[in-house]
Amino acid sequence: MKRVTLVDVFKHRITQKYLQRSGINHAVTVAGYAFDMAVKKGVDPDLATKSALLHDMGHYEWYRDGKWDYDEYRKSDIHAIKGAERAHKLLIRLGEDRLVAKEVSVAVLLHTDSYLPFGLEEKRTPLQHVVAKADEKDEQPMGLHHYKQMDKSEALKRLHELDLKIEKYFEDADELA
């Protein structure tokens, strides 16, 4: 089965729609961090980067009087739940393996515990931990990380470079086996 690449995921209209809300720069940056962390932790970098790229696709825009209402967002947000559903549906449409789609969507679901009445820190799998930490690494106060800009051509270039790194990672692993 041909690997569904990050570029494949990014180019899909559903991804384009939802990453506009949560920020292309943030998604691509977190995917880059996730790759590096995954390699260091012995986590599948393909799963980590896909989860990281899609982790915020469930965001809803919380505006009041033309300004981002961070307090309302924190009180009412369920973006991880919506994002997990959207990520799963998207990956299945792209022809991704069903188990991969499930693992990615669960990592999206558990990248934050902001919607839960309890913490997840000690309950996450290594993949889920990588995605959560990669997200935290790019966070800025009051959600400003969602507003950093990145041109789509720059995003595609960076994602293509990540795809090449992922392919090399697996080629190197096959040679060692």
C-alpha positions in Angstrom: 0.0 0.0 0.0 1.3 3.4 -1.0 2.0 5.6 2.0 -0.3 8.6 2.4 2.1 11.5 2.6 1.9 14.7 4.6 1.7 16.6 1.3 -1.3 14.4 0.3 -3.0 15.2 3.6 -2.2 18.9 3.4 -3.5 19.3 -0.2 -6.9 17.8 0.5 -9.7 20.4 0.6 -10.9 19.3 4.0 -7.4 19.9 5.5 -7.2 23.3 3.7 -10.6 24.3 5.2 -9.8 23.5 8.8 -6.1 24.5 8.9 -7.2 28.0 7.8 -9.0 28.2 11.2 -6.3 26.8 13.4 -3.2 28.1 11.5 -1.1 26.5 8.8 2.1 27.8 10.4 1.2 26.2 13.8 0.2 22.8 12.2 3.4 22.6 10.0 5.6 23.7 12.8 4.2 21.2 15.3 4.6 18.5 12.7 8.3 19.3 12.4 8.7 19.2 16.2 6.8 15.9 16.3 9.2 14.3 13.8 12.2 15.3 15.8 10.7 14.1 19.1 9.3 10.9 17.6 12.8 9.9 16.3 14.3 10.6 19.7 11.6 8.6 21.6 11.4 5.7 19.2 7.9 6.6 18.0 6.7 6.1 14.5 7.4 9.5 12.8 4.8 9.0 10.1 2.1 8.6 12.8 3.5 11.5 14.9 3.7 14.0 12.0 0.3 13.2 10.7 -1.2 13.5 14.1 0.6 16.8 14.7 -0.3 18.2 11.4 -4.0 17.5 12.0 -4.1 18.0 15.8 -6.1 21.3 15.7 -8.4 20.7 12.8 -11.3 20.7 15.1 -11.0 24.4 16.1 -13.9 26.7 16.1 -13.4 30.4 15.9 -14.4 32.1 19.2 -14.9 35.8 18.4 -16.6 38.5 20.4 -16.8 42.1 19.0 -14.3 41.1 16.3 -11.6 39.9 18.7 -10.6 36.4 19.8 -12.4 35.5 23.0 -9.8 33.3 24.7 -11.8 32.9 27.9 -14.9 31.7 26.0 -12.7 29.3 24.0 -11.2 27.8 27.1 -14.6 27.4 28.7 -16.4 25.9 25.7 -13.8 24.3 23.5 -14.1 20.7 22.3 -11.7 21.0 19.3 -9.9 17.8 20.1 -13.1 15.8 19.8 -14.1 17.4 16.6 -10.6 17.2 15.2 -10.3 13.5 15.9 -13.5 12.8 14.0 -12.4 15.0 11.1 -8.9 13.5 11.0 -10.2 10.0 10.9 -12.7 10.7 8.1 -10.0 12.6 6.1 -7.4 9.8 6.3 -9.9 7.1 5.4 -10.9 9.2 2.3 -7.2 9.5 1.4 -6.9 5.7 1.5 -4.9 5.5 4.7 -4.8 2.2 6.5 -7.7 2.0 9.0 -5.5 1.2 12.0 -3.2 4.2 11.2 -6.3 6.4 10.8 -7.5 5.3 14.2 -4.2 5.8 15.9 -3.8 9.3 14.4 -7.3 10.3 15.4 -6.9 9.1 19.0 -3.6 11.1 19.2 -5.5 14.1 17.9 -8.2 13.5 20.5 -5.7 13.2 23.4 -3.2 16.0 22.4 -4.9 18.2 25.0 -6.9 17.6 28.1 -8.5 21.1 28.1 -11.9 19.7 27.6 -11.6 17.0 30.3 -12.3 17.3 34.0 -9.0 15.4 34.7 -5.4 15.4 33.3 -3.9 12.9 30.9 -0.2 13.4 31.5 0.4 9.9 32.9 -2.1 8.2 30.7 -0.9 9.0 27.2 0.9 6.5 24.9 4.3 7.6 23.6 2.8 8.8 20.4 0.1 10.8 22.2 2.8 12.3 24.4 4.9 13.3 21.5 2.0 15.1 19.8 1.0 16.9 23.0 4.6 18.0 23.7 5.2 19.1 20.1 2.0 21.2 20.4 3.1 22.7 23.7 6.5 23.7 22.2 4.8 26.0 19.7 2.2 27.5 22.0 2.0 31.2 22.8 -0.1 33.0 25.4 -3.8 33.7 24.5 -3.7 31.4 21.5 -1.5 33.7 19.4 0.3 30.7 17.8 -2.8 30.1 15.7 -2.3 33.5 14.0 1.3 33.2 12.8 1.3 33.2 9.1 2.8 30.8 6.6 2.3 30.8 2.8 0.9 27.6 1.4 3.9 27.1 -0.9 6.2 27.3 2.2 4.0 24.8 4.0 4.2 22.4 1.1 7.9 22.7 0.9 8.4 22.0 4.6 5.9 19.1 4.5 7.7 17.6 1.4 11.0 17.8 3.3 9.4 16.0 6.3 8.0 13.3 3.9 11.6 12.8 2.6 12.9 12.5 6.2 10.2 10.0 7.1 11.0 7.9 4.0 14.7 8.0 4.9 13.9 7.0 8.5 12.1 3.9 7.3 14.7 3.1 4.6 17.5 3.3 7.3 15.4 1.1 9.7 14.9 -1.5 6.9 18.7 -1.6 6.2 19.4 -2.2 9.9 16.9 -5.0 10.1 
